[in-house]
Amino acid sequence: MALLQWSDELSVGIDIIDKQHMILVRAINLLAMAIEKNSERELLAAIFETLADYTVTHFAYEEELFDHFGYPESIEHKKGHQALLDKVTALKERFDAGEDNLGPQVLKFLVDWLTKHILGTDKRYAPFILEAMEQQRKKMS
């Protein structure tokens, strides 16, 4: 059973963002499965690294949208992104240093953060970005 289930409640209504969020959900679930199966440390490290890298890619895309459309709350949202990246970096450093039993803590943090982030700040920017995209589409028509 997946640790985190995608649902319509998590959708922000922007197709590419929803697809990126789905990938993050799948990556978290893959990490959970690897931890549950007591996978080798190298596999856990690779999954964790991929998850961290994709998170950076996703945040960069969101931030590009904010900058392009002039999202007024972008500074605060970007601070939230940086806080997550800082936490993930710190957890990865602990993992790389050989700290055992870090998996459950990492998973709880990622699930809690992703769910709260999507349902909170991401849901807040979605109407602004959707409206800006629609306005841009109308101008180009």
URHUKA-V438138 format. One record per backbone hydrogen bond with DSSP energy under -0.5 kcal/mol. CO is the residue of the C=O (numbers start at 1). NH is the residue of the N-H. E is the energy in kcal/mol with one decimal. If there is no record, write none. Layout:
co = [CO/CO]
nh = [NH/NH]
e = [E/E]
//
This chain:
co = [7/8/13/14/15/16/17/18/19/20/21/22/23/24/25/26/27/28/29/30/31/32/33/34/35/40/40/41/42/43/44/45/46/47/48/49/50/51/52/53/54/55/56/57/58/59/60/61/62/63/64/65/66/66/71/73/74/75/76/77/78/79/80/81/82/83/84/85/86/87/88/89/90/91/92/93/94/95/99/102/103/104/105/106/107/108/109/110/111/112/113/114/115/116/117/118/120/121/122/123/125/126/127/128/129/130/131/132/133/134/135/136/137/138]
nh = [10/11/15/18/19/20/21/22/23/24/25/26/27/28/29/30/31/32/33/34/35/36/37/39/38/43/44/45/46/47/48/49/50/51/52/53/54/55/56/57/58/59/60/61/62/63/64/65/66/67/68/69/70/71/74/77/78/79/80/81/82/83/84/85/86/87/88/89/90/91/92/93/94/95/96/97/99/98/102/106/107/108/109/110/111/112/113/114/115/116/117/118/119/120/122/123/124/125/126/127/129/130/131/132/133/134/135/136/137/138/139/140/141/141]
e = [-1.5/-1.2/-0.7/-2.8/-2.5/-2.1/-2.7/-2.5/-1.9/-2.0/-2.4/-2.6/-2.5/-2.4/-2.3/-2.4/-2.4/-2.4/-2.4/-2.4/-2.4/-2.7/-2.2/-2.8/-1.5/-0.6/-2.0/-2.7/-2.1/-2.5/-2.8/-2.5/-2.4/-2.7/-2.5/-2.8/-2.7/-2.0/-1.8/-2.0/-2.9/-2.7/-2.4/-1.9/-2.5/-2.9/-2.0/-2.0/-2.3/-2.5/-2.6/-2.5/-1.3/-2.1/-1.5/-2.1/-3.0/-1.8/-1.8/-2.0/-2.5/-2.4/-1.9/-2.5/-2.6/-2.1/-3.0/-2.5/-2.2/-2.6/-2.8/-2.4/-2.0/-2.5/-3.3/-1.7/-2.2/-1.9/-0.5/-2.4/-2.8/-2.5/-2.3/-2.7/-2.8/-2.6/-2.9/-2.8/-2.3/-2.5/-3.0/-2.7/-2.5/-1.6/-2.8/-1.4/-1.4/-1.6/-1.7/-0.7/-2.4/-3.0/-2.3/-2.4/-2.6/-2.2/-2.5/-2.3/-2.5/-2.4/-2.1/-1.7/-0.9/-0.6]
//
